[in-house]
Amino acid sequence: MNVDPNATKYMIRARISADGVIEKPDVVGAVFGQTEGLLGDELDLRDLQKSGRVGRIEVEIDSKKGKSEGEVLIPSSLDQVETAILASGLETVDRIGPCKARIEVVTVEDVRTAKRARIVDRAKGILNKMMTESKDVGADLADEVRKSVQVEEITSYGRERLPAGPNVDASDAIIVVEGRSDVLNLLSCGIKNVIAVEGTSVPETVRELSRGKTVTAFTDGDRSGELILREMLQTMDVDFVARAPRGTEVEDLTQKQIMKCLRNKIPINQYLEMTGFEATGASRGPMDERGGPGSPREGSGGGRPDRQGLSPPRREAPEPGVPAPSRLPPAPPRPVEAPRPPPPPAPVDPRLARFFADLNALENPSRARFLGDGDNILTEIPAKDVVENLVKSEGGIKTLIFDGVVSQRLLDVAQEKGIQEVVAVRLGAIGKMPEGIRVYTRADLEAPA
């Protein structure tokens, strides 16, 4: 009778070695014959096998050069003590068939331990599959609901039927993006006062909106986004500029990245100083020059000191009884002195003259140049990437020459990197001049004729 595999608790594994050629029936016969009556009636191997407490004995024998070696496997459902006694009884077999032999128990394996290991491994696989499927389902449901809400909220605005959020008309401030996908991404973040220009040409609807609202231009961080931003600056009123990180698009940003970009938006005046762009399409002043509390309004005369409610001075009449002052004769003309010769021109520092020449050479391509020790050229980059490259630099830059406007941010980064001289077109609005940096502009570099 074969033992039920589900009832097996232990597996006795023993090694056989015989001085002669033996076969499987010889081994089984020797095991039954030489252990009979040895372990008592309760552990008689035949009775245990009939009752199903010991399984079928499996034997593998290999004979070579008159020697035989093999392995014996005996499954057992007895307890630990009885199984150990049975295993030790196998080692009393000293003869198999006509040959002298020896049986040595190698190990007694707990089958349940192996089953537990298989159960754990299988449970891990099942759990991982369940978690993956549940995540996918949850993400699919969330995306499905979010997309349905986005489609319901997005509207078509104006004559050009531009993609826009539902709060474009009601809000005092709007965000202008590039395309429909950008609008959908901002709507998913709860930003509903957004409208898209849908191309490089700014529609008339967006131009009209920009004249009565606070406008933030939010474009991609690539070359296309820069071109669209320049188009906006030339055709509409922009108050703030926000850009996606370099190489990314607004439609691919997460909610956290979108909020960070909008929090770090730059006022238009500061952006123009940093980049050197021109805003030729603005029909109004910047935010700090229009519409603010206490700001002068058109027609009120607030911009000119001679019209702030001051009347022209009156001539006071002489008091009665006081004679009017007599008119004095004209004073004789003073002799005209000969003009003094102009002072001789100060000698031009050759080093500053070289900086002036470098600045003229960088003007047309609008580039910047980093100089190291001995005024050696380290690298040359576009002027708009000066601050970003300075932040990434590892030091060693002594002089910066670039075709642009010096900003506070540029000076702060230059001080951190140990730069000693900055040469540029002009100086922007600087709140605090860092120590240890000399700034030269065109006015300082031009040599007197």
Secondary structure, DSSP 4 states (H G I P E B T S, - for coil): -PPPGGG--EEEEEEEEESS---HHHHHHHHHHHHTTTS-STT-HHHHHHTTSB---EEEEEEETTEEEEEEEEEE-S-HHHHHHHHHHHTT--EETTEEEEEEEEEEEEHHHHHHHHHHHHHHHHHHHHHHHHHHHHHHHHHHHHHHHHHHH-EEETTTTEEE-TTTTT-SEEEEESSHHHHHHHHHTT--SEEE--SSSPPHHHHHHHTTSEEEEEE-SSHHHHHHHHHHHHHS--SEEEEPPTT--GGG--HHHHHHHHHT-EEHHHHHHHH----TT--S--GGGSS-TT---TTTTTT-GGGSSPPPPPPPPPPTTPPPPPPPPPPPPPPPPPPPPPPPPPPPPHHHHHHHHHHHHHHTTTEEEEE-GGG-EEEEEEGGGHHHHHHH--S---EEEESSEE-HHHHHHHHHTT--EEE-SEE---SSPPTT-EEE-HHHHPPP-
